[in-house]
């Protein structure tokens, strides 16, 4: 979910925050991750590096491990 293997300290910090706040673990992880960058094409889709497909923002939200908490920065040309 981080986009990389988090170290022990990060894992502990996330789990402590989840326990203290009762927040969804995806919400807590999203606070510590960079957004996905997307260059939107005229067809309303962008190339997703992870899936290797062209996706709409709705399709990306459905497959993103962070779900509704995932961040997407969209650039339209």
Secondary structure by P-SEA (a helix, b strand, c coil): cccccccaaaaaaaaaaaaaccccaaaaaaacbbbbbbbcccccbbbbccccccccaaaaaaaccccccbbbbbbcc
